[in-house]
Amino acid sequence: MSILNYFDFDSKRVIVQSNIVNLSEFSAIIRTTIDQKAESYSLACDKWINLFSNNSKTNWIVKSTFPNKTNYLYRKDYTCQHSSKNKKTSILTTRNRNKQCQAAIKIVIKKDTIHTRRRDEHLRNGLNTEIQIKFIHTHKLHNAEAYSFLKVSNGIHDNFVSYFNNGMTPSAAKSYHEVQLTASNEEYDEMEFIKLLANAQINPTERQVQYMYENLRTTHFGDRSNDGIVNILREKQSMFEKDGGRIDIGVRRFCSQGMQACS
């Protein structure tokens, strides 16, 4: 395996400069193409980062954005999720995400004009985007703790939505998912199984499963307050009425003392 495997999702990419120590420590400058036809530059940058994250088993958070600058169309900077950005330190925390990591990625979408093409051969070849990668981390990348911090992939997220829609609780959904993972990877040895089950991209942690469940529940039934539930019912009421149906909603408030109905 080489660092090329990290970028195999991008068929247009060209590595124009690199300094490679190993798969966990390198720097590189890549040219590729990002356009704004189907989505905004910001979303397109995030999409590239998500695909890179899946391949490299890393997570990245947005550090800053620079739209409509003089020298380029758009720029978006990312930092490793284990940087100190947006982190709070607590002595009570057993899982510390803050490793003060300095790994970073900068995506710059260049202006494509007659003048810029003269100075940039990659622009002449349609590669309007420069990606600078500093893949030098202060923490290990391939162990159980690092894998447990990874973001759940979109496909796995959809699987859990399906589990919940079929009536599974968070606990049952996680157990069922792990059984499916084990059954579909029987050829793995013990160490490979450990890595597989530790990888939150494909096997979410209990906390991640609970978070997905609560998000789905809130979307369909509102938050756990009375107003949240009533608001969702009213939204569904209008949908049913458009289709010729009917829902009657009655609301009764309760006093805190003795749970007696209040007028």
C-alpha positions as CSV (number, residue, x, y, z in Angstrom):
1,M,0.0,0.0,0.0
2,S,1.1,3.6,-0.8
3,I,-0.3,7.0,-0.1
4,L,-1.8,6.7,-3.6
5,N,-4.5,4.5,-2.0
6,Y,-5.5,7.5,0.1
7,F,-6.5,9.3,-3.1
8,D,-7.9,6.6,-5.3
9,F,-11.4,8.1,-5.1
10,D,-10.1,11.1,-7.1
11,S,-9.3,10.0,-10.7
12,K,-8.3,13.5,-11.7
13,R,-5.7,14.1,-9.0
14,V,-2.0,14.7,-9.7
15,I,0.6,14.6,-7.0
16,V,2.9,17.4,-7.9
17,Q,5.1,17.4,-4.8
18,S,5.6,15.0,-1.9
19,N,7.8,14.2,1.1
20,I,7.0,10.7,2.4
21,V,8.4,9.1,5.5
22,N,5.7,6.5,5.8
23,L,1.9,6.1,5.4
24,S,1.3,7.9,8.7
25,E,3.8,10.7,8.1
26,F,4.0,12.7,4.8
27,S,3.4,16.0,3.2
28,A,2.1,16.5,-0.3
29,I,0.7,19.0,-2.8
30,I,-2.0,17.7,-5.1
31,R,-3.8,19.3,-8.0
32,T,-7.3,18.2,-9.0
33,T,-10.6,19.7,-10.2
34,I,-13.4,21.1,-8.1
35,D,-16.2,22.9,-9.8
36,Q,-19.4,24.6,-8.7
37,K,-21.9,23.0,-11.2
38,A,-23.7,20.7,-8.8
39,E,-22.8,22.1,-5.4
40,S,-21.1,25.0,-3.7
41,Y,-17.3,25.1,-3.4
42,S,-17.7,24.6,0.4
43,L,-19.7,21.4,0.0
44,A,-17.4,20.1,-2.7
45,C,-14.4,20.6,-0.4
46,D,-16.1,18.8,2.4
47,K,-17.0,15.9,0.0
48,W,-13.3,15.6,-1.0
49,I,-12.2,15.6,2.7
50,N,-14.8,13.0,3.7
51,L,-13.6,10.6,1.0
52,F,-10.0,11.2,2.0
53,S,-11.0,10.6,5.7
54,N,-12.6,7.3,4.8
55,N,-9.5,6.1,3.0
56,S,-6.9,7.4,5.5
57,K,-8.9,6.5,8.7
58,T,-8.7,10.1,9.9
59,N,-11.2,12.9,10.7
60,W,-10.9,16.6,9.9
61,I,-12.7,19.7,11.1
62,V,-13.0,23.0,9.5
63,K,-10.6,25.6,10.8
64,S,-11.4,28.6,8.5
65,T,-12.8,29.6,5.2
66,F,-11.8,32.3,2.7
67,P,-14.3,33.0,0.0
68,N,-13.9,35.5,-2.9
69,K,-10.3,36.6,-2.2
70,T,-8.2,38.5,-4.7
71,N,-5.8,35.6,-5.5
72,Y,-8.3,32.7,-5.6
73,L,-12.0,31.9,-5.8
74,Y,-12.2,29.9,-2.5
75,R,-10.1,28.5,0.2
76,K,-11.0,26.1,3.1
77,D,-8.6,25.0,5.8
78,Y,-9.0,21.9,7.8
79,T,-7.2,20.6,10.9
80,C,-7.1,17.1,12.5
81,Q,-9.9,16.4,14.9
82,H,-7.3,15.8,17.5
83,S,-6.0,19.4,17.3
84,S,-6.8,21.8,20.2
85,K,-9.5,23.6,18.2
86,N,-12.9,23.6,19.9
87,K,-11.6,21.4,22.7
88,K,-12.2,21.6,26.4
89,T,-9.8,19.9,28.8
90,S,-11.1,18.1,31.8
91,I,-9.3,15.9,34.3
92,L,-12.5,13.8,34.6
93,T,-12.4,12.8,30.9
94,T,-11.0,9.4,30.3
95,R,-11.1,9.8,26.5
96,N,-9.1,12.8,25.5
97,R,-9.6,14.0,22.0
98,N,-7.2,16.9,22.3
99,K,-3.7,15.6,21.2
100,Q,-2.6,19.1,20.1
101,C,-2.2,17.7,16.7
102,Q,-0.8,20.0,14.0
103,A,-1.8,17.9,10.9
104,A,-3.6,20.1,8.4
105,I,-5.1,20.3,4.9
106,K,-5.6,23.5,2.9
107,I,-7.8,23.4,-0.3
108,V,-7.4,26.4,-2.6
109,I,-9.6,26.8,-5.7
110,K,-7.8,29.0,-8.1
111,K,-9.1,31.6,-10.5
112,D,-9.1,30.4,-14.1
113,T,-8.2,33.3,-16.4
114,I,-6.0,33.9,-19.4
115,H,-3.4,35.4,-17.1
116,T,-3.4,32.7,-14.5
117,R,-3.3,30.0,-17.1
118,R,-0.1,31.5,-18.5
119,R,1.6,31.1,-15.1
120,D,0.1,27.8,-14.1
121,E,0.4,24.7,-16.3
122,H,-2.0,22.7,-14.1
123,L,-4.8,25.3,-14.8
124,R,-4.2,24.8,-18.5
125,N,-4.9,21.1,-17.9
126,G,-8.1,21.9,-16.1
127,L,-6.8,21.3,-12.6
128,N,-8.1,24.4,-10.8
129,T,-7.6,23.2,-7.3
130,E,-4.5,22.9,-5.1
131,I,-4.6,20.7,-2.0
132,Q,-1.8,21.1,0.5
133,I,-1.6,18.2,3.0
134,K,0.5,18.1,6.1
135,F,-0.2,14.5,7.3
136,I,2.1,14.6,10.3
137,H,0.2,13.7,13.5
138,T,1.1,13.8,17.2
139,H,-0.9,10.6,17.9
140,K,-1.1,7.1,16.6
141,L,-3.5,6.5,13.7
142,H,-4.0,2.8,13.6
143,N,-5.1,1.6,17.1
144,A,-8.4,1.0,18.8
145,E,-8.5,4.4,20.5
146,A,-7.9,6.4,17.3
147,Y,-10.4,4.3,15.3
148,S,-13.1,4.9,18.0
149,F,-13.0,8.6,17.3
150,L,-13.7,8.2,13.6
151,K,-16.9,9.6,12.1
152,V,-19.6,7.1,11.1
153,S,-19.7,6.7,7.3
154,N,-22.9,7.7,5.4
155,G,-23.6,4.1,4.4
156,I,-23.4,2.8,7.9
157,H,-25.5,5.7,9.2
158,D,-28.2,4.7,6.6
159,N,-28.0,1.1,7.9
160,F,-28.8,2.2,11.5
161,V,-31.7,4.4,10.3
162,S,-33.1,1.2,8.7
163,Y,-32.6,-0.7,12.0
164,F,-34.4,1.9,14.0
165,N,-37.2,2.1,11.4
166,N,-37.7,-1.6,11.8
167,G,-38.2,-1.1,15.6
168,M,-34.8,-1.9,17.0
169,T,-33.6,-0.1,20.1
170,P,-30.1,1.5,20.1
171,S,-28.7,-1.5,22.0
172,A,-30.4,-4.1,19.8
173,A,-29.3,-2.2,16.6
174,K,-25.6,-2.2,17.7
175,S,-25.7,-5.9,18.6
176,Y,-27.3,-6.8,15.3
177,H,-24.9,-4.7,13.4
178,E,-21.8,-6.3,15.0
179,V,-23.2,-9.8,14.3
180,Q,-23.6,-8.8,10.6
181,L,-20.0,-7.4,10.5
182,T,-18.7,-10.6,12.1
183,A,-20.7,-12.9,9.7
184,S,-19.6,-11.0,6.6
185,N,-15.9,-11.1,7.6
186,E,-15.3,-14.6,8.8
187,E,-12.0,-14.9,7.0
188,Y,-10.5,-12.2,9.3
189,D,-8.0,-13.3,12.0
190,E,-8.3,-12.2,15.6
191,M,-6.3,-8.9,15.2
192,E,-8.3,-8.0,12.1
193,F,-11.5,-8.5,14.0
194,I,-10.3,-6.2,16.8
195,K,-9.5,-3.5,14.3
196,L,-12.9,-4.0,12.5
197,L,-15.0,-3.8,15.7
198,A,-13.0,-0.8,17.0
199,N,-13.4,1.2,13.7
200,A,-16.3,3.7,14.4
201,Q,-16.6,4.4,10.6
202,I,-18.2,0.9,10.2
203,N,-19.0,0.0,13.8
204,P,-20.3,3.0,15.7
205,T,-19.7,3.4,19.4
206,E,-22.6,3.2,21.8
207,R,-22.6,7.0,22.1
208,Q,-22.7,7.4,18.3
209,V,-25.6,4.9,18.0
210,Q,-27.5,6.7,20.7
211,Y,-26.9,10.1,19.0
212,M,-28.2,8.7,15.7
213,Y,-31.3,7.3,17.4
214,E,-32.1,10.6,19.2
215,N,-31.6,12.6,16.0
216,L,-34.0,10.2,14.1
217,R,-36.5,10.3,17.0
218,T,-36.4,14.1,17.1
219,T,-37.0,14.4,13.4
220,H,-40.1,12.2,13.4
221,F,-41.5,12.8,16.9
222,G,-40.0,16.1,18.1
223,D,-37.9,16.6,21.2
224,R,-39.0,15.2,24.5
225,S,-40.8,18.3,25.6
226,N,-44.6,18.6,25.2
227,D,-44.3,21.4,22.7
228,G,-41.8,19.4,20.6
229,I,-44.2,16.5,20.2
230,V,-47.2,18.8,19.5
231,N,-45.3,20.7,16.9
232,I,-44.4,17.5,15.0
233,L,-48.0,16.3,15.2
234,R,-49.2,19.6,13.7
235,E,-46.8,19.3,10.9
236,K,-48.1,15.8,10.2
237,Q,-51.7,17.0,10.6
238,S,-51.3,19.4,7.6
239,M,-49.7,16.6,5.5
240,F,-52.7,14.3,6.2
241,E,-55.2,17.0,5.5
242,K,-53.6,17.7,2.1
243,D,-54.2,14.0,1.3
244,G,-57.8,14.1,2.5
245,G,-57.1,12.7,5.9
246,R,-57.7,14.1,9.4
247,I,-55.9,14.2,12.7
248,D,-57.5,15.8,15.8
249,I,-54.9,17.1,18.4
250,G,-56.0,17.8,22.0
251,V,-53.5,19.2,24.4
252,R,-53.9,19.1,28.2
253,R,-51.4,20.7,30.5
254,F,-50.4,19.1,33.8
255,C,-49.5,20.8,37.1
256,S,-46.2,19.6,38.6
257,Q,-47.9,19.0,42.0
258,G,-49.9,15.8,42.1
259,M,-50.0,15.6,38.3
260,Q,-53.4,17.3,38.2
261,A,-54.7,18.6,34.9
262,C,-54.4,22.3,34.6
263,S,-56.8,24.4,32.6
